[in-house]
Amino acid sequence: MTEDLALTLQHTHGPLALVGVAGAIDMACAPALRSGALNVIAQGHPRLILDLAAVTFCDSSGFSALIGIMRCAQDAGGSLTLAAVPDRLARMLDLTGISTLMPSYPTAADALVAHTPAVP
């Protein structure tokens, strides 16, 4: 089921970054997702939002990559948030209880609003 995985840095603001993910997250592509996300964290953006609206498939290796990314973000003082999670992946996150550690929002815009501090 391998198809190219694309990561696109869509927005940054201080420690916050929104990264669009497109394609299948499978055994062949999960390492690229992990290394790309860890690169964004290393560039000073540990509060990471992954927009999964264009993800076509995610297997257990992709799921594992998301958990690894979450741990690395937490180690850097940040967090991992998901946006537009495909139904099948959302069910896997719920069944395993990971959804309580990795919040998700219906859209990337909703996730950005939730993570952008209010201006007084």
C-alpha positions in Angstrom: 0.0 0.0 0.0 3.0 2.3 -0.1 2.6 5.7 -1.7 4.7 8.8 -1.2 4.3 10.6 2.1 4.6 14.4 2.0 5.1 16.7 5.0 4.5 20.4 4.5 5.3 23.0 7.2 2.1 25.1 7.0 2.4 27.5 9.9 4.8 28.4 12.7 4.5 30.8 15.6 7.1 30.6 18.3 7.1 27.0 19.7 4.0 26.1 17.7 4.1 24.4 14.3 1.4 23.1 12.0 2.6 20.3 9.6 0.4 18.9 6.9 0.8 15.2 6.3 -0.4 13.6 3.0 -0.3 10.1 1.7 -0.1 6.7 3.5 1.7 6.3 6.8 2.8 2.7 6.5 6.0 0.7 7.3 7.8 2.2 4.4 6.8 5.8 5.2 6.5 5.9 9.0 10.3 6.6 9.5 10.0 9.7 7.2 7.1 11.0 9.2 9.0 10.5 12.4 12.2 12.1 11.2 10.4 15.0 9.6 8.4 15.7 12.7 11.5 15.4 14.9 13.3 17.9 12.7 10.5 20.4 13.2 10.7 19.9 16.9 14.5 20.3 16.8 14.0 23.6 15.0 12.4 25.0 18.1 8.7 24.0 17.6 8.0 21.4 20.3 4.2 22.2 20.2 3.4 20.3 17.1 0.1 20.0 15.3 -0.1 17.3 12.6 -2.9 18.0 10.0 -3.9 14.5 8.9 -6.7 15.6 6.5 -4.8 14.2 3.5 -3.7 10.9 5.1 -5.1 8.0 3.1 -4.0 5.1 5.3 -2.2 4.5 8.6 -1.0 1.1 9.8 0.5 0.1 13.1 3.9 1.4 12.2 2.4 4.8 11.5 0.6 4.6 14.9 3.9 3.8 16.5 5.5 6.8 14.8 2.9 9.1 16.2 3.5 7.8 19.7 7.3 8.3 19.2 6.7 11.8 18.0 4.5 12.6 21.0 7.2 11.4 23.4 9.9 13.4 21.7 7.7 16.5 21.7 7.0 16.0 25.4 10.7 15.5 26.1 11.3 18.9 24.4 8.6 20.5 26.7 5.9 20.4 24.1 3.0 18.3 22.9 1.6 16.6 19.8 -1.9 17.5 18.7 -3.7 15.9 15.7 -6.1 17.6 13.3 -8.6 16.0 10.9 -7.8 12.5 12.0 -9.2 9.8 9.6 -11.9 7.7 11.2 -10.0 4.5 11.3 -7.0 6.1 13.0 -9.3 7.9 15.4 -10.9 4.6 16.5 -7.4 3.1 17.0 -6.4 6.1 19.2 -9.6 5.7 21.2 -9.4 1.9 21.7 -5.8 2.2 22.9 -6.5 5.2 25.2 -3.9 7.3 23.4 -6.5 9.8 22.4 -6.4 11.0 26.1 -2.7 11.8 25.7 -2.8 13.1 22.1 -5.7 15.5 21.7 -7.4 15.9 18.3 -9.5 18.6 16.6 -11.9 18.3 13.6 -9.7 20.7 11.5 -6.3 22.3 11.5 -7.9 25.7 11.9 -9.6 24.5 15.1 -6.3 23.1 16.4 -4.5 26.4 15.8 -7.2 28.4 17.5 -7.0 26.1 20.5 -3.2 26.4 20.7 -2.8 30.1 20.0 -2.7 32.2 23.1 -5.4 34.9 23.3 -4.1 38.4 22.8 -5.2 40.8 25.7 
